Amino acid sequence: MKVYTDINEFKNVKNAVVTTGTFDGVHLGHQKIISRLKDVARSIDGETVLLTFYPHPRMVLFPEDNELKLITTQSEKIELLEKFGVDHLIIYPFTKEFSRLSSIEFVRNILANKIKTKRLVIGYNHHFGRNREGSFEHLKEYGPLYGFEVEEIPAEDIDSNEISSTKIRKALQSGDIKVATSYLGHFYSLTGKVMEGKKNGQGIGFPTINLQVKDKYKLIPADGVYAVKVKHSGMMYGGMLNIGNNPTIEGKGRSIEVNVFGFNKDIYQEEATIYFIERLRDEVKFNNLEELKSQLAKDKEKALQILEQN
């Protein structure tokens, strides 16, 4: 996959089959659009082009809203889009000036003149241009004027619930990993640097690695204990993770700590990726360390059973 952070570097491709959107999470709805994009490209001997935006439009249009967290970082999104077989990815800088483009200006200046779109495939209820004025009806009108055809993908449903990045964010923020996974079509992940902690876990037989996630916009799931998989240096391990303030051990502060099963290497300052498999329980304050140790043993047993099935 070729990645462009400047649309002027994009070289015209034969029969460009294009889609556009933020694609946060690259969830099952997004995957359906990409699959259709590839099918159309094959049918007309073309190449797939995905136009996305950075920063997320809401961060530019509503800077006072500090609550928005993203399902995927820029690098995670690129990795997923490459995995699903996109040929060309254009990451367009989203600015207030760009947001003021009318729908016809966006179609003419970007889709037609810059990308030379042959076919445009969009998701259900897609809007674009100033004040989100552009719609599928606009595109059907504009397409023939600029030499491209338009196709809309119907709403993607699972159990009668339309998939959206917003619903996935809400599921993660409430700790509902199963729902998030069912919508994403892949496990939710966090990548960060392993930092040295206070080694309290080591003292009770459950040593942990502390993960520091640098991207401030990356969504951290709800506090609690989770069964997870841990990827480090190309190897995958099972583990259990705690997000929270560790109320039994005072003064620790909020952290992301992982007990990696069968792992005893020193990997401080190295990168690791955590894949969330299932939530085990809420974070609880125990009366003493012995009670905590007893519960962790039960958590580990349950986590191992879950990981055997995943």
Secondary structure, 3 states (H helix, E strand, C coil): CEEECCHHHCCCCCCEEEEECCCCCCCHHHHHHHHHHHHHHHHCCCEEEEEEEECCHHHHHCCCCCCCCECCCHHHHHHHHHHCCCCEEEEEECCHHHHCCCHHHHHHHHHHHHCCEEEEEECCCCCECHHHCECHHHHHHHHHHCCCEEEECCCCEECCEECCHHHHHHHHHCCCHHHHHHHHCCCCEEEEEEECCCCHHHHCCCCCEEEECCCCCECCCCCEEEEEEEEECCEEEEEEEEEECCCCCCCCCCEEEEEECCCCCCCCCCEEEEEEEEEEECCCCCCCHHHHHHHHHHHHHHHHHHHHCC
